Every structure is written in C-alpha cells, then in structure tokens.
Amino acid sequence: MRTKIIKTEQEYNEACERIYSLVNSSVNAIEPDSQEGEEIELLSLLVEKYEQENHQMKAPDPIEAIKFRMEQMNLKQVDIAPLFGGVTRVSEVLHGKRNLTLKMISLLNRYLGIPLESLVNGNKEVKLEAEKKEKLLKISSIKDYLGGSRAAII
C-alpha cells in the first residue's frame, strides 16, 4: 500500500484493513523496527489523525451521563439525593427543570466518578456576548489555542 495522508473514507477503510492484515499476517510478534512494524506505526498515526478530524465523539449530555452512571451502579434517585441536596432536586435535574450547580458537578465527579467533561458539556445557555468574543479572539495566544483545538466557539 502506498502510504499517504488519508483524505477520504475509502482511504481510511483501506488503511484500517491494511493494519488489520499486517497484525494478523504473522504468527510471531511484529518487531517495531521491522518494515511491517514501521508501516503499522505510520498507518496508525495517519488513521488516528483522520479519526480526530472526521470521527470525533462528542461528550454525552450531562443528564445522560448521570443516568448512565446510575444504571451502571444500579442506583436510584434516592441513592444519589445527598449529592443534589434532596430527592426533589435530583428529579428536577434529571428532568431538565434545574441546572447542575458547581457543587453538584464536583460531588458527582468525586462520588460517582463521572468525568467533569461530561458534566459541564452541553450547557448551551453559557455564551459570550459578540463584542466580548470578538475582543477575546484578537488576543493571539487565545486565537492560536482555539485554532489548534477542537474547542467550540459559540
């Protein structure tokens, strides 16, 4: 296979198939410094780059993250009520009638192990005013940071 930057889904699939065939082609382990080892490493980097640009997984909605963890741990609303300040508050949050507070987010992270990224993602109400956003984006270090990342600029 000719190794090049992956630009299409077809090239991506071909690279994945090639990695799979290389990994499964030998009974013995492939040495990292061998031709096959270097091809696998290079293809893996190209596949990873393509996936980062085209197959990004979004963090789950905070409420869905909480419900998922509750299901994983076999918890009921009453079990996690102390993290929210009461059973009524749990219900309000899980039904979208109340936003998570910083204290709730911290406690959910600490006691249930829900990643902070999952708990703070999705709050579409937090926005920066247009003129403040424009002023902020004139700062080169901030502009460079946002240009090199997948941060959403809303």
N, C-alpha and C positions, 0 to 999 in steps of 0.2 A: 504494500500500500504506500502510495506517495503521501508523505506527511506534510500537512499544510494547515493553516488556520481554518477552523471549522466555521462555516458561514450559513449552512443550511441544515435543515432537519435530516435530510438524506445523508449528508456528510457526517452528521452526529451519529446516526444509526450505524453507518459503516464503521466509524471509529470504535464504537462500543462493541460491535461484532468482532472487529479485529482484536481488541483487547481480550475478549472472551475466548477467541480461538487461540491466541498466544498463551493465555493462562492454562487452558485445558489441552494444549498440544503436547505437553511433556509430562512424563511420569515423575521425573525429578524436578526439584525446585529450580526455578529460573534464577540464575545469578544476576544480581543487579548490574554488574559491569559487562554482561554479555550483550550481544546485539539485540536479542529479544528483550532483555531487561531494560535496556535503554529505550527501545521502541515503546514498551508498555509505559514507562515513566513519561515519555514525551506525549504519547496519546492521552494518558490520564490527565496531564496538565491542560491539554487542549480541550478535552471533554469537560473538565471542571470549569474552565473559562467560559465555554459555550453555555453550560448549565447556569452559571451565575448571571449571565446576560439574558438568557431566554427562558429559563425554567425556575424562576425564583419562587420559593414557597413563602407565602405570607404568614405572618404570625396569626394565630387564631384570635377570634373575637374574645375579649376578656371574660365575658359571661360564659361563652362556650368552653373556655379553658377551665373555669371554675367547675362547671358541670361535668366536664370530662374527668377532672381530678376526683370529684366526689364519686363518680361512677367507679373509677379505678380503685379507690379506697373504701368503697361500699359505705359511703357516708350519706346521712340525711341532713336536711336543712337544720334540724335541731342540734345535730352534732357540731356544726360549724358556727352556730349562733354566737358563741363568745368572740369569734373573730370579727363579727359585724356589729356587735352591740345589741343583739337580741334577734329572736326568731322573725319578728315583723320586718326588721331591716334586711335580713337575708332574703326574704321573699320579695321585698321591694327591689333589691339589687338584681336578683335573678330574673325578675320580670321586666327589667328595664325602666322602673319607675324612679330609681335613685341611682346616682353615680357612685362609683367606688371612691372612697376617700384615700388619702395617702396612708393613713393608719391601717385601713382595711387591706390595702395593697401590700404593705410591709408585713402584716400578720399572715396573710395568705401565702406570701413567699416564704416566710420563716417556718410556719407550722405545717403547710401542705406542700411546700417545695414547688409551687407554681412559679415559673420564671417571670421575673419582673417585666421582660419584654412583652410577654403575653398579657400581662395585667394592665399595662399602660397603652398598648396598641389599640387603635380603633376609636379613640376619642376624637370624633370629627368636630366637636364643639370648640376645641382649643385651636384657635387660629391667630395669626399675626396680622395686624392691620396692614393694608397695602403699602402705605408710605413707610412704615417701620420695617417691613420686609425688604423694600427697595433699599433703604438706608443700610440695613444689615448686610445685604448682598453686595454692597460696594466695598466691603472690607475684604481684602484679598485672601486672607487666611481662611475666612468663613466660606468665601466663594470657592476656594480650592478644595476645602473639606467636602462641601456639598457636591462639587463636580466630580470628585473621585469616589463618592459613596453612592449607595442606593437610597439615601435619605429622601423622604418625600418632602417636597417643598410645597406647602399648601398655603 
